[in-house]
Structure formats: C-alpha cells, structure tokens
C-alpha cells in the first residue's frame, strides 16, 4: 500500500484490510515521503497490529517504486496492491482466497467506484470473466502469485501510469494460468481533487510511452498463451493494440488528465506511436479510432465537438442564467470587482454573522498587535451588531459597505461562511478557521445522516470549499477529517486554535476577576454544563433536572449553564442559588477559564477545555440516538485512551453520584484526560494566533489566492 498525501483516507483504508474476515495477511504500508500524517497513522496501526509493517522512504520516488518496495518486503504467497485512498470491500479477501486455486498465477477481480457524493457504481460494461484486456488497467484489481511475480521479473515503472506494463505483461505471460472472479473486491474512491487523475498536465503523456515499451518488448515477453504457443512480438501487438487505442483515447478525452492546450500534442504523439506498431490487418471500428490512427486531429476535434455540442449548450445557458441573476442582484458589487484589491484590508466573520468571536476574533486581536497595517472589518447581521465591541469596525451583511469590503479585501477569515454568495477574486486569500474539532460527522459525511442535514446543498458546500486557500486545523484528527469531507485544493494550516491561546496566557488575577463577575465565590467549585445541539429535537432540553442537580451538589458548588447558541440568549432556568444562566455571555472562553470542571455531552467544547487539563465529565443519556441520527467519528463512551476524556455518566443518578462520591476526578480520569489532550491538543500552546497571523499577513502564501 503506497501512501502519499492520503491522510484523510488512510485510516478507513487500513481498517478495511485489517477488519476482513480472512485475516492471514501481512499489510505493508510504504510511506513515500508523505509530508502529511500518513506515516504517523500507519505507525499507529503497526504498533497495535503485528500484521502491519511500515516502510519509510526519506525521498519521494512515486507510486511505482513504492509498490516495488512493498513487493520486495512481502513474504506471503500472493501479492495484492491497494492504494491508500481506496478500500477493500467486506469479505473480499475470503472470496479471493477461495478463488486462488493452484492452477492460477494471476486473478482478475471486479471493483466498484464511488465519488465524493458517495454514489457507488460498477464500471459500465466491464466484465472480468470476458476479455481480461478490456477491463480497467490497474494494479489494484488483480492478485499475483508472488513466485510468478518474482520469476517473471515484473515491476512497476518509474513515473506515471506505472501499472500499465506489469498489468498487461502479467496477463500475457500467465496465459491459461489466468483466472477471474466476478465480484467487486475493491472500492475505488474518486477524489474531487489532489489525485493524479484530477491533475491535468504533460505527465499524462507517459501512458503513450508505456504502450511503446510493451510493443517494443513484445518479442521478449515469455510464457504460454491460450492454446500453448509462445508469445511473440506480433502476438503482443495484435492482442494489445485495440485496447491501447481505446486507453489512449480515454486519456485524451479526460479533461482531468489532458489540458485543452496539450490535447493536440498528445493526439499527435499517440497517433505516431500507434502507426509505428499497428499490426497488419488491424481495422478501426469507430470514427474516433479511425481519426487517431490516421493522425487527423481535425477529424477528432469535429467528432468531439459534435458529441459535446448539446452538453456545451446546456452548460452555457445555465451559466448565462446564473450570471444574469447575479448581475441583477449585485450590480454595484460587480462594479467594485473591477477595482484593485486593497492589500491592507481583511474581512472577518464568525458563526454566520453573530458577532466577534471564536478563532477569527483571536486572529483579529493578534493582527492588531503584530500587523497593525492590516485594517480588520467584521461582518455582522443587523440583529447582532450590539455584540461588536467598541472600537471594532464592522459592516452589516448585505449592505453596500459589505459588498464593497468583500470586493476589495485581500484577506478573508471566517469560521463558517460569508453571506450572499460572493465571488472570490484572484489574489484574495481565504482562511477557513472552522469552529471545533469534529466528533459528529461533518461535510460530505453528513449525507449518510439525512435527518441532520435539513436541506443542505452539498454542491454549495463544495463550491464554498473551493474558495478556501487555508484550512486551520487544531489537531491531526481534524486535518484528516477536513481533507476527506471538504475535498478541495486548499492547504492545511496545522497551527492550533487561536481561540484557545487564552487558556495558556490568562494570569491568576484575571481568572479571579472572571470568576467574581460570574458570581463564583473563591471557596466554590464551578461546574460548567454545556450540552450541544441535537438535530432531532427543538429547543433547549437538557435531559437533566438542573435544580435537583444543583441541590444535590450543595452550596460548595455553582453550576454555570450554557445552552447552545441555536436556542437563543438564555436557557430558561428557574431561579436557584446554585444555578447561573451564562448562555448570553459573549465569551465561552471566559466560562471555561472560570470552571473547575466541564460537564458536556457531544459538544466540541470538550476539545478546547482539554487544554486546561481540568476534569471533563461526559453526560450522554442519548448516545445511541445521537450516533444513529448524526454519526460520530469515534466512540466517546468507549473508555479507550484518546477517545474518552474522563468520567462518564449515562443517567442523571450516575452523574450526581460521580460528584457526590468524588469519582469525577480520579487518577483514572486524569490518565484518560492526558491521552485525550495528547491526541486533540498537540498544537495548542498559547501561540496559535501568532503563528496564523505571521503565516497569513507577514509571510508569503504561495498556495493562496486561487479564484
């Protein structure tokens, strides 16, 4: 398994192998000098499963050499090559084991494919039990007997299309010892961006050279073919030529591989190679094949235009309709788009224009200190403008000044999204800070849980994601998830969460002031109760009798109650001396600083609060319902280090008993919290805001500024 820049997919890939019902395997992961967390993820699995080996390469050499390195390390009877962003389907290895008989050296099997929308489909018209050359040419849809692989000197090529030569050679040389299994065993996950298949360029010309190599070496390819005769050069050309033509046409037609400006050059290079190796008597069966074999690029273009004319017309009409609508709505905005960008202007937003808060607020404050030449302007809704602190410049969403700022700003910083569907200009730099570490399913993963989507347009989610230049990450877990569920060409900025800096920098006198303002006496312990929003319920329903809970804790405790912001400005609490409603408090960071312990369910606040290294109690009376309705990335109640942050209660009586008996803060819960902090707070140290400000405003950003 080669691994390079697939950190968002690698865990699922590894687990798809290790969770197979057939477990007699070795899994060799070759880290091809990946700059992300691939090696760390593979090392984690190797540490806990002896079947996993990690091969580290200090210099990237590509997929082919990485696969070769794995094959050289292998000791098993069979070789199966799997890419780090694909998965083995359940039961695949058991089915393959049953099909691998002693008279088979190479076994071809089926696959399906899924896109980022999770639409699963089988390749159209592909039949693995028919002509083995007519299927997808790939390393990962066939199994090789290792002794056959070694004896025949098979190896993947250096560079692109590395599997064309060994895949075709193995098929030719196996002859009658070639078998097939009509079952999908691998799921090929098409990535929206970042993969070779989605990166147009001249590297794709390599496929022409691969077939040139096969045809030129045809005379030395050895082994029996069906009927027992030896393979000769003419046999190779006659057998492969029709599929080479179709493969090259498929690459030529794919805009994800061949850019429009390279199309003519690719066509002419492919046509010249094919003419040199065209076997006697070969007759093209389609007009496209005929155009390629005669070298008539004008004929090919005419055929392509005829085939795509209706599609192009529909696309043009749709674009025109969208353009007209946009001009009608924002004529003045489009006038401003013709003006130059202001290199000193940054626009900030948070929580869908609810005010000045979260990571953008921490970045804004640090920028005023370290980059005072940057003018920061906040976007807020008219009903939340009272939340803007004195001295902070702001614009009202949808106003003339808002559209002027969005058109002219060089820097855009938000933890959610900007309103109105703005047009991101070349030269603008968009930092998406997010507003929490994901426990619940996010982005494209939400499609599996429609009860919580409430009409989300996932195409609009992707359109928004395409605008990002940087995606701020609080921990490796977040980086992996964001990369997969928000697939686009942005750069991960693993700097920690700026909003968490205060947990490392607040002085004791400031902490005492915050507690006093909240009404917490010096001799009292403050418990912050902060449950999250449920997609399947309306209103603030805490599933906890807060008055009874406060009474059970007694006067030595005070319970700070923070309802989710979706539910309004207060939690609707009855008067009680042990309860304080802090829902409307403008800074949740102050509440965390004031609290001696956090009681929450599934709120991402737990990941931030872990920075303080104070007890976290998980109160989850509806865990099963939440997991089924919303989906989660790990089992919060498992008790495993790195998943459970401390004590757990699933009923009100259990929660009360934890505080009554002192079990909310023990040596065991401290150890769990340490593992949780190690996994989810590795970058937080009080300097996150400075790192982001320096990266965004004071250093270059070559990956930024995409339109």
Beta strands, then each sheet from edge to edge (+ up, - down):
strand 1: 2-3
strand 2: 27-31
strand 3: 52-56
strand 4: 78-80
strand 5: 87-88
strand 6: 106-114
strand 7: 120-122
strand 8: 142-145
strand 9: 178-189
strand 10: 342-349
strand 11: 375-380
strand 12: 394-396
strand 13: 409-414
strand 14: 429-432
strand 15: 470-473
strand 16: 491-494
strand 17: 525-529
strand 18: 557-561
strand 19: 579-581
strand 20: 597-600
strand 21: 615-619
strand 22: 648-649
sheet 1: 1+ 2+ 3+
sheet 2: 4+ 8- 6+ 7-
sheet 3: 4+ 8- 6+ 9+ 5-
sheet 4: 12+ 11+ 10+ 13+ 14+ 15+ 16+
sheet 5: 19+ 18+ 17+ 20+ 21+ 22+
end
